[in-house]
Amino acid sequence: MSHGYKVTFETELDEKYSSDKEGVGTVRVEGDCEYVWCAGVEGAIKGSVCVFFSDDYQLALLTHAVSPGARVGVPACECTGSTYGWAQICGPAKQGIWASRTAAPATILHSTATSGQVDDATIGLGICGLWLEEVATESEATHAGWMMYPNTTTGNIAA
């Protein structure tokens, strides 16, 4: 497993790959956005909210069952099953964030009953460092937002 920054990359941000071309854990900076190279998970779509740990960089869809302290990333591609791809961890969400229809902007987001989706209802696992820029108006759609090295936290957290 490699760690650190590279300056040239073999892969595109919005494509998935069948092999580990960059070395899981590799960080990529593109303008004001930062990404980490991860192993995919079944069901991950572009914009879904996923978690990963630094020991293996294996994505998992965000659910109520995720442990506190997990790092959060948003795949820049449909990074499913046995594939690899980039997950955004900092900057304006270029691919959008999958949020419920009722999620409000500039509030703390939480996990929902739908794997990989977030909402502002304080029912699920809280996420620090991830927020929407606009009111979510369509269910099952991605919305403009920002992230600043997000991670999961316990219980209901206040803004």
Backbone as a printed PyTorch tensor [residue, N CA C, xyz], in Angstrom:
tensor([[[  0.8560,  -1.1670,   0.0000],
         [  0.0000,   0.0000,   0.0000],
         [  0.9010,   1.2280,   0.0000]],

        [[  0.7320,   2.0810,  -0.9860],
         [  1.5370,   3.2970,  -1.0410],
         [  0.8320,   4.4450,  -0.3510]],

        [[  1.6010,   5.3820,   0.1310],
         [  1.0690,   6.5710,   0.7700],
         [  1.8600,   7.7550,   0.2510]],

        [[  1.2280,   8.9000,   0.1670],
         [  1.9390,  10.0960,  -0.2380],
         [  1.3610,  10.7180,  -1.4850]],

        [[  2.0280,  11.7460,  -1.9470],
         [  1.5720,  12.4980,  -3.1080],
         [  2.3250,  12.0790,  -4.3680]],

        [[  1.6290,  12.0510,  -5.4630],
         [  2.2240,  11.8190,  -6.7760],
         [  1.9620,  13.0680,  -7.6080]],

        [[  2.7160,  13.2550,  -8.6660],
         [  2.4810,  14.4090,  -9.5280],
         [  1.9480,  14.0120, -10.8980]],

        [[  2.1720,  12.7880, -11.3110],
         [  1.5930,  12.2960, -12.5600],
         [  0.7670,  11.0500, -12.2560]],

        [[ -0.3420,  10.9160, -12.9680],
         [ -1.2720,   9.8250, -12.6980],
         [ -1.6230,   9.0950, -13.9880]],

        [[ -1.8590,   7.7970, -13.8800],
         [ -2.2340,   6.9730, -15.0240],
         [ -3.7410,   6.9850, -15.2740]],

        [[ -4.5000,   7.5390, -14.3440],
         [ -5.9490,   7.3890, -14.3740],
         [ -6.6720,   8.7250, -14.4590]],

        [[ -7.9260,   8.6640, -14.9210],
         [ -8.8120,   9.8290, -14.9600],
         [ -9.6230,   9.8620, -13.6650]],

        [[-10.0100,  11.0430, -13.2210],
         [-10.7840,  11.1720, -11.9870],
         [-12.1470,  10.5010, -12.0610]],

        [[-12.7940,  10.5700, -13.2070],
         [-14.1800,  10.0980, -13.3180],
         [-14.3170,   8.7210, -13.9720]],

        [[-13.2590,   7.9230, -13.9330],
         [-13.2910,   6.5720, -14.5030],
         [-12.9400,   5.5420, -13.4340]],

        [[-13.5110,   4.3370, -13.5620],
         [-13.1440,   3.2390, -12.6640],
         [-12.1890,   2.3080, -13.4000]],

        [[-11.3910,   1.5660, -12.6420],
         [-10.3710,   0.6980, -13.2200],
         [-10.4040,  -0.6640, -12.5500]],

        [[-10.0540,  -1.6980, -13.3080],
         [-10.1210,  -3.0650, -12.7870],
         [ -8.8840,  -3.4560, -11.9940]],

        [[ -7.8500,  -2.6270, -12.0110],
         [ -6.6520,  -2.9300, -11.2240],
         [ -6.2000,  -1.6830, -10.4610]],

        [[ -5.3660,  -1.9030,  -9.4750],
         [ -4.8640,  -0.8340,  -8.6120],
         [ -3.7260,  -0.1000,  -9.3240]],

        [[ -4.0690,   0.8230, -10.1950],
         [ -3.0880,   1.5260, -11.0230],
         [ -2.3220,   2.6220, -10.2900]],

        [[ -2.8490,   3.1280,  -9.1920],
         [ -2.2100,   4.2580,  -8.5070],
         [ -1.6500,   3.9000,  -7.1350]],

        [[ -2.0850,   2.7910,  -6.5500],
         [ -1.6770,   2.4130,  -5.1940],
         [ -2.6670,   2.9830,  -4.1920]],

        [[ -3.5000,   2.1140,  -3.5870],
         [ -4.5190,   2.6040,  -2.6600],
         [ -3.9010,   3.4940,  -1.5970]],

        [[ -4.5870,   4.5760,  -1.2930],
         [ -4.0920,   5.5440,  -0.3320],
         [ -3.3700,   6.7190,  -0.9680]],

        [[ -3.1120,   6.6480,  -2.2650],
         [ -2.4520,   7.7610,  -2.9490],
         [ -3.3680,   8.9750,  -2.9610]],

        [[ -2.8090,  10.1270,  -2.6990],
         [ -3.5620,  11.3780,  -2.6740],
         [ -3.3060,  12.1480,  -3.9620]],

        [[ -4.3550,  12.7610,  -4.4840],
         [ -4.2760,  13.5360,  -5.7330],
         [ -4.9060,  14.9040,  -5.4950]],

        [[ -4.2140,  15.9550,  -5.8700],
         [ -4.7370,  17.3090,  -5.7540],
         [ -4.9630,  17.8510,  -7.1620]],

        [[ -6.1840,  18.2970,  -7.4110],
         [ -6.5590,  18.8910,  -8.6940],
         [ -7.2300,  20.2180,  -8.3920]],

        [[ -6.5200,  21.3200,  -8.5980],
         [ -7.0810,  22.6280,  -8.2790],
         [ -7.3580,  22.7420,  -6.7950]],

        [[ -8.6050,  23.0720,  -6.4490],
         [ -8.9720,  23.2110,  -5.0360],
         [ -9.6120,  21.9450,  -4.4710]],

        [[ -9.4450,  20.8160,  -5.1450],
         [-10.0270,  19.5480,  -4.6980],
         [ -8.9370,  18.5270,  -4.3980]],

        [[ -9.2260,  17.6590,  -3.4180],
         [ -8.2990,  16.6010,  -3.0560],
         [ -9.0320,  15.2640,  -3.0910]],

        [[ -8.3530,  14.2430,  -3.5970],
         [ -8.9320,  12.9160,  -3.7810],
         [ -7.9870,  11.8690,  -3.1980]],

        [[ -8.5470,  10.7080,  -2.8600],
         [ -7.7420,   9.5730,  -2.4270],
         [ -8.1520,   8.3670,  -3.2790]],

        [[ -7.1720,   7.5580,  -3.6930],
         [ -7.3920,   6.3740,  -4.5250],
         [ -7.8540,   5.2310,  -3.6270]],

        [[ -9.0300,   4.6650,  -3.9170],
         [ -9.6380,   3.6370,  -3.0580],
         [-10.0840,   2.4210,  -3.8600]],

        [[-10.2780,   1.3230,  -3.1520],
         [-10.8950,   0.1320,  -3.7180],
         [-12.4110,   0.3070,  -3.6340]],

        [[-13.1340,  -0.1130,  -4.6580],
         [-14.5700,   0.1140,  -4.7440],
         [-15.4190,  -0.8020,  -3.8800]],

        [[-16.7120,  -0.5100,  -3.8820],
         [-17.6880,  -1.3020,  -3.1390],
         [-18.9370,  -1.4400,  -4.0080]],

        [[-19.5710,  -2.5830,  -3.9590],
         [-20.7920,  -2.7990,  -4.7350],
         [-21.8380,  -1.7640,  -4.3390]],

        [[-22.4500,  -1.1350,  -5.3190],
         [-23.5090,  -0.1630,  -5.0660],
         [-23.0400,   1.2840,  -5.0370]],

        [[-21.7330,   1.5190,  -5.0350],
         [-21.2330,   2.9020,  -5.0020],
         [-21.4380,   3.5660,  -6.3580]],

        [[-22.1480,   4.6680,  -6.3440],
         [-22.3520,   5.4430,  -7.5620],
         [-21.6600,   6.7930,  -7.4070]],

        [[-21.4890,   7.4650,  -8.4910],
         [-20.8900,   8.7990,  -8.4700],
         [-21.7260,   9.6880,  -7.5520]],

        [[-21.1020,  10.2490,  -6.5220],
         [-21.8060,  11.1190,  -5.5920],
         [-22.3220,  10.4480,  -4.3320]],

        [[-22.3050,   9.1040,  -4.2740],
         [-22.7640,   8.4470,  -3.0470],
         [-21.7540,   8.7080,  -1.9340]],

        [[-22.2210,   8.6950,  -0.7060],
         [-21.3440,   8.9750,   0.4240],
         [-20.8120,   7.6480,   0.9650]],

        [[-19.4900,   7.5340,   0.9910],
         [-18.8390,   6.2980,   1.4150],
         [-17.8850,   6.5800,   2.5600]],

        [[-17.5320,   5.5270,   3.2730],
         [-16.5380,   5.6140,   4.3360],
         [-15.3810,   4.6920,   3.9960]],

        [[-14.2400,   4.9690,   4.5970],
         [-13.0720,   4.1070,   4.4340],
         [-12.1480,   4.3300,   5.6250]],

        [[-11.2740,   3.3690,   5.8600],
         [-10.2780,   3.4770,   6.9220],
         [ -8.8960,   3.4530,   6.2860]],

        [[ -7.9400,   4.0700,   6.9280],
         [ -6.6020,   4.2080,   6.3700],
         [ -5.8210,   2.9050,   6.2890]],

        [[ -6.3220,   1.8310,   6.9050],
         [ -5.5800,   0.5760,   6.8460],
         [ -5.7210,  -0.1420,   5.5090]],

        [[ -6.8610,   0.0710,   4.7980],
         [ -7.0200,  -0.6340,   3.5210],
         [ -7.6530,   0.2050,   2.4000]],

        [[ -8.1610,   1.3720,   2.7100],
         [ -8.7850,   2.2640,   1.7200],
         [ -9.8600,   1.5600,   0.9030]],

        [[-10.5960,   0.6670,   1.5550],
         [-11.7210,  -0.0320,   0.9430],
         [-12.9810,   0.7740,   1.2110]],

        [[-13.6490,   1.2320,   0.1530],
         [-14.8770,   2.0010,   0.3320],
         [-15.9950,   1.1150,   0.8510]],

        [[-16.8870,   1.7000,   1.6410],
         [-18.1220,   1.0650,   2.0920],
         [-19.1790,   2.1510,   2.0840]],

        [[-20.3720,   1.8260,   1.6480],
         [-21.4430,   2.8140,   1.6450],
         [-21.7600,   3.2390,   3.0780]],

        [[-21.9980,   4.5240,   3.2720],
         [-22.3600,   5.0420,   4.5870],
         [-23.7010,   4.4540,   5.0200]],

        [[-23.7540,   3.9380,   6.2540],
         [-24.9890,   3.4210,   6.8560],
         [-24.9990,   3.8190,   8.3280]],

        [[-26.1140,   3.5570,   8.9970],
         [-26.1920,   3.8010,  10.4360],
         [-25.1980,   2.9190,  11.2020]],

        [[-24.8020,   1.7900,  10.6330],
         [-23.9590,   0.8100,  11.3250],
         [-22.4680,   1.1190,  11.2790]],

        [[-22.0700,   2.1360,  10.5360],
         [-20.6480,   2.4660,  10.4130],
         [-20.1020,   2.9510,  11.7510]],

        [[-18.8830,   2.5740,  12.0420],
         [-18.2370,   2.9840,  13.2910],
         [-17.8390,   4.4550,  13.2540]],

        [[-17.9200,   5.1270,  14.3900],
         [-17.4210,   6.5070,  14.4630],
         [-15.9170,   6.5280,  14.1670]],

        [[-15.4660,   7.6090,  13.5850],
         [-14.0490,   7.7500,  13.2810],
         [-13.6630,   7.3470,  11.8750]],

        [[-14.6170,   6.8550,  11.1000],
         [-14.3180,   6.4920,   9.7130],
         [-14.1340,   7.7560,   8.8820]],

        [[-13.2150,   7.7130,   7.9470],
         [-13.0550,   8.8190,   7.0120],
         [-14.1670,   8.7180,   5.9750]],

        [[-14.6000,   9.8540,   5.4710],
         [-15.6970,   9.9040,   4.4960],
         [-15.1770,  10.4520,   3.1820]],

        [[-15.6080,   9.8260,   2.0930],
         [-15.2540,  10.2810,   0.7530],
         [-16.4400,  10.1220,  -0.1760]],

        [[-16.4240,  10.8570,  -1.2610],
         [-17.4920,  10.8000,  -2.2520],
         [-16.8690,  10.3700,  -3.5830]],

        [[-17.2140,   9.1600,  -4.0750],
         [-16.6180,   8.6840,  -5.3210],
         [-16.8700,   9.6280,  -6.4960]],

        [[-15.8260,   9.8160,  -7.2920],
         [-15.9210,  10.6570,  -8.4780],
         [-16.3690,   9.8430,  -9.6900]],

        [[-16.6080,   8.5390,  -9.4840],
         [-17.0600,   7.6560, -10.5600],
         [-17.9180,   6.5550,  -9.9350]],

        [[-18.4470,   5.6860, -10.7620],
         [-19.1880,   4.5240, -10.2670],
         [-18.1710,   3.4530,  -9.9020]],

        [[-17.6370,   3.5440,  -8.7040],
         [-16.5350,   2.6990,  -8.2240],
         [-17.1030,   1.4730,  -7.5130]],

        [[-17.5060,   0.4790,  -8.2750],
         [-18.2180,  -0.6700,  -7.7190],
         [-17.3500,  -1.9200,  -7.6130]],

        [[-17.8120,  -2.8430,  -6.7730],
         [-17.2340,  -4.1830,  -6.6750],
         [-15.7220,  -4.2490,  -6.6910]],

        [[-15.1830,  -4.9610,  -7.6430],
         [-13.7370,  -5.1890,  -7.7230],
         [-13.0310,  -4.1340,  -8.5650]],

        [[-13.4380,  -2.8930,  -8.4380],
         [-12.8030,  -1.8200,  -9.1990],
         [-12.1280,  -0.8300,  -8.2540]],

        [[-11.4020,   0.0820,  -8.8340],
         [-10.6960,   1.1240,  -8.0800],
         [-11.0440,   2.4710,  -8.6920]],

        [[-10.9760,   3.5240,  -7.8640],
         [-11.2510,   4.8550,  -8.3680],
         [-10.9490,   5.9160,  -7.3230]],

        [[-11.1710,   7.1560,  -7.7060],
         [-10.8900,   8.2960,  -6.8340],
         [-12.1210,   8.6700,  -6.0210]],

        [[-11.9130,   8.9390,  -4.7240],
         [-12.9720,   9.4480,  -3.8560],
         [-12.5340,  10.8300,  -3.3820]],

        [[-13.4020,  11.8110,  -3.5520],
         [-13.0610,  13.1660,  -3.1500],
         [-13.1600,  13.3140,  -1.6370]],

        [[-12.1800,  14.0170,  -1.0460],
         [-12.1560,  14.2050,   0.4020],
         [-12.0650,  15.6750,   0.8140]],

        [[-11.8360,  16.5750,  -0.1340],
         [-11.7220,  17.9900,   0.2090],
         [-12.0790,  18.8610,  -0.9920]],

        [[-12.7340,  20.0020,  -0.7100],
         [-13.0690,  20.9750,  -1.7420],
         [-14.5290,  20.9220,  -2.1470]],

        [[-14.9110,  21.7360,  -3.1450],
         [-16.2910,  21.6980,  -3.6250],
         [-16.5600,  20.3470,  -4.2890]],

        [[-17.6840,  19.7400,  -3.9660],
         [-18.0120,  18.3960,  -4.4670],
         [-18.2900,  18.4540,  -5.9640]],

        [[-17.2780,  18.1570,  -6.7620],
         [-17.3930,  18.2360,  -8.2250],
         [-18.4600,  17.2880,  -8.7630]],

        [[-18.6280,  16.1310,  -8.1400],
         [-19.5920,  15.1300,  -8.5890],
         [-20.9190,  15.2480,  -7.8590]],

        [[-21.0150,  16.1680,  -6.8980],
         [-22.2230,  16.3240,  -6.0970],
         [-22.2290,  15.3480,  -4.9280]],

        [[-23.1920,  15.5450,  -4.0400],
         [-23.3630,  14.6920,  -2.8590],
         [-24.7750,  14.1270,  -2.8920]],

        [[-24.9090,  12.8040,  -2.7360],
         [-26.2230,  12.1670,  -2.7780],
         [-26.9430,  12.4470,  -1.4650]],

        [[-27.9720,  13.2840,  -1.5250],
         [-28.7110,  13.6980,  -0.3320],
         [-30.1960,  13.4450,  -0.5110]],

        [[-30.8910,  13.2830,   0.6060],
         [-32.3400,  13.1000,   0.5460],
         [-33.0100,  14.3840,   0.0710]],

        [[-34.2430,  14.2550,  -0.3490],
         [-34.9930,  15.3770,  -0.9210],
         [-35.1600,  16.5300,   0.0530]],

        [[-35.1740,  16.2460,   1.3360],
         [-35.4640,  17.2930,   2.3200],
         [-34.2290,  17.8910,   2.9830]],

        [[-33.0470,  17.4580,   2.6080],
         [-31.8300,  17.9430,   3.2580],
         [-31.6390,  19.4450,   3.0190]],

        [[-31.2830,  20.1420,   4.0870],
         [-31.0980,  21.5920,   4.0300],
         [-29.6190,  21.9420,   3.8670]],

        [[-29.3420,  23.1070,   3.2990],
         [-27.9480,  23.5260,   3.1390],
         [-27.3410,  23.9910,   4.4620]],

        [[-26.0180,  23.9680,   4.5190],
         [-25.2440,  24.4990,   5.6420],
         [-25.6530,  23.9290,   6.9980]],

        [[-26.0420,  22.6670,   7.0320],
         [-26.3590,  21.9900,   8.2930],
         [-25.5390,  20.7100,   8.3800]],

        [[-25.4740,  20.1500,   9.5560],
         [-24.7480,  18.9000,   9.7370],
         [-25.5490,  17.7710,   9.1040]],

        [[-24.8670,  16.9480,   8.3370],
         [-25.5200,  15.8340,   7.6490],
         [-25.3240,  14.5410,   8.4370]],

        [[-26.2600,  13.6150,   8.2380],
         [-26.2520,  12.3360,   8.9510],
         [-26.5310,  11.1990,   7.9710]],

        [[-26.1770,   9.9790,   8.3950],
         [-26.5120,   8.7960,   7.6080],
         [-28.0270,   8.6310,   7.5870]],

        [[-28.5310,   7.8930,   6.6100],
         [-29.9610,   7.6280,   6.4950],
         [-30.1870,   6.1220,   6.3990]],

        [[-31.4340,   5.7180,   6.2920],
         [-31.7600,   4.2970,   6.1090],
         [-31.3450,   3.8190,   4.7220]],

        [[-31.0900,   4.7470,   3.8050],
         [-30.6410,   4.4110,   2.4520],
         [-29.1190,   4.4690,   2.4130]],

        [[-28.4740,   3.3490,   2.1620],
         [-27.0110,   3.2870,   2.1350],
         [-26.4370,   4.2720,   1.1240]],

        [[-25.4530,   5.0610,   1.5660],
         [-24.7710,   6.0020,   0.6860],
         [-25.4230,   7.3620,   0.5590]],

        [[-26.5400,   7.5650,   1.2520],
         [-27.2740,   8.8300,   1.1620],
         [-27.2110,   9.5550,   2.5040]],

        [[-27.2430,  10.8950,   2.4670],
         [-27.2300,  11.6900,   3.6940],
         [-28.4750,  12.5680,   3.7840]],

        [[-28.7450,  13.0460,   5.0060],
         [-29.8780,  13.9310,   5.2720],
         [-29.5010,  14.7870,   6.4750]],

        [[-30.2700,  15.8380,   6.7330],
         [-29.9990,  16.6850,   7.8930],
         [-30.7780,  16.2460,   9.1280]],

        [[-31.5940,  15.2230,   9.0390],
         [-32.3150,  14.6950,  10.2080],
         [-31.2870,  14.1080,  11.1700]],

        [[-31.4480,  14.3780,  12.4540],
         [-30.4470,  13.9380,  13.4350],
         [-30.7230,  12.5280,  13.9470]],

        [[-31.0210,  11.6280,  13.0610],
         [-31.3340,  10.2510,  13.4350],
         [-30.0990,   9.3610,  13.3360]],

        [[-29.3430,   9.5190,  12.2780],
         [-28.2190,   8.6300,  12.0240],
         [-26.8880,   9.1370,  12.5390]],

        [[-25.8550,   8.5040,  12.0640],
         [-24.4830,   8.8290,  12.3990],
         [-24.1330,  10.2030,  11.8440]],

        [[-23.5790,  11.0780,  12.6650],
         [-23.2150,  12.4200,  12.2230],
         [-21.9520,  12.4250,  11.3820]],

        [[-21.8510,  13.3960,  10.4920],
         [-20.6730,  13.5400,   9.6400],
         [-20.1320,  14.9550,   9.8030]],

        [[-18.9400,  15.0690,  10.2970],
         [-18.2780,  16.3720,  10.4130],
         [-17.5210,  16.6450,   9.1190]],

        [[-17.6050,  17.8590,   8.6090],
         [-16.8220,  18.2530,   7.4390],
         [-17.4780,  18.0040,   6.0970]],

        [[-18.7760,  17.7950,   6.0700],
         [-19.5110,  17.5720,   4.8150],
         [-20.8160,  18.3470,   4.8920]],

        [[-21.0910,  19.2070,   3.9170],
         [-22.3290,  19.9740,   3.9420],
         [-22.8010,  20.2990,   2.5340]],

        [[-24.1070,  20.5610,   2.4290],
         [-24.7100,  20.9250,   1.1460],
         [-24.6560,  22.4320,   0.9600]],

        [[-24.5940,  22.8370,  -0.2800],
         [-24.5330,  24.2480,  -0.6380],
         [-25.9180,  24.7940,  -0.9800]],

        [[-26.8270,  23.9130,  -1.3220],
         [-28.1700,  24.3080,  -1.7510],
         [-29.2010,  23.3590,  -1.1680]],

        [[-30.4510,  23.7570,  -1.1870],
         [-31.5250,  22.8860,  -0.7170],
         [-31.6650,  21.7120,  -1.6780]],

        [[-31.7060,  20.5190,  -1.1300],
         [-31.9190,  19.3310,  -1.9470],
         [-33.3850,  19.2920,  -2.3540]],

        [[-33.6510,  19.2120,  -3.6460],
         [-35.0300,  19.2670,  -4.1160],
         [-35.4930,  18.0070,  -4.8220]],

        [[-34.5940,  17.1120,  -5.1470],
         [-34.9770,  15.8790,  -5.8300],
         [-34.4630,  14.6860,  -5.0310]],

        [[-35.3120,  13.6860,  -4.8330],
         [-34.8220,  12.4820,  -4.1560],
         [-33.9130,  11.7300,  -5.1250]],

        [[-32.9900,  10.9890,  -4.5610],
         [-32.0390,  10.1940,  -5.3310],
         [-31.2800,  11.0230,  -6.3510]],

        [[-30.8570,  12.1950,  -5.9630],
         [-30.0680,  13.0570,  -6.8310],
         [-28.8850,  13.6110,  -6.0540]],

        [[-27.8490,  13.9830,  -6.7730],
         [-26.7070,  14.6030,  -6.1190],
         [-26.8870,  16.1130,  -6.1250]],

        [[-26.3420,  16.7510,  -5.1050],
         [-26.4990,  18.1830,  -4.9250],
         [-25.1550,  18.8280,  -4.6570]],

        [[-25.0360,  20.0980,  -5.0150],
         [-23.7920,  20.8280,  -4.7890],
         [-23.4810,  20.8570,  -3.3030]],

        [[-22.2220,  20.7100,  -2.9760],
         [-21.8120,  20.7330,  -1.5860],
         [-20.3110,  20.8890,  -1.4520]],

        [[-19.8530,  20.8420,  -0.2200],
         [-18.4390,  20.9960,   0.1010],
         [-18.0170,  19.9130,   1.0730]],

        [[-16.7370,  19.6260,   1.0730],
         [-16.1820,  18.7010,   2.0460],
         [-14.8070,  19.1780,   2.4920]],

        [[-14.5280,  18.9630,   3.7710],
         [-13.2460,  19.3250,   4.3560],
         [-12.7900,  18.1580,   5.2130]],

        [[-12.2200,  17.1420,   4.5720],
         [-11.7490,  15.9260,   5.2260],
         [-12.7940,  15.3730,   6.1940]],

        [[-13.9740,  15.0370,   5.6760],
         [-15.0660,  14.5970,   6.5550],
         [-14.7950,  13.2630,   7.2440]],

        [[-15.4570,  13.0830,   8.4010],
         [-15.3840,  11.8210,   9.1380],
         [-16.6720,  11.6290,   9.9290]],

        [[-16.9060,  10.3890,  10.3410],
         [-18.1170,  10.0780,  11.1040],
         [-17.8710,  10.3420,  12.5850]],

        [[-18.9620,  10.6490,  13.2860],
         [-18.8640,  10.9220,  14.7120],
         [-20.0640,  10.2910,  15.4170]],

        [[-20.0020,  10.1410,  16.7200],
         [-21.0730,   9.4880,  17.4630],
         [-22.2420,  10.4180,  17.7360]],

        [[-23.4050,   9.8410,  17.8200],
         [-24.6130,  10.5490,  18.2530],
         [-24.9740,  11.7670,  17.4440]],

        [[-25.8640,  12.5660,  17.9990],
         [-26.3180,  13.7850,  17.3610],
         [-25.3460,  14.9020,  17.6920]],

        [[-24.8810,  15.5830,  16.6840],
         [-23.9390,  16.6690,  16.8990],
         [-24.6020,  17.9780,  16.5400]],

        [[-24.2440,  19.0180,  17.2040],
         [-24.8470,  20.3250,  16.9610],
         [-24.0160,  21.1090,  15.9500]],

        [[-24.6780,  22.0190,  15.2640],
         [-23.9930,  22.8490,  14.2670],
         [-23.0910,  23.8520,  14.9230]]])
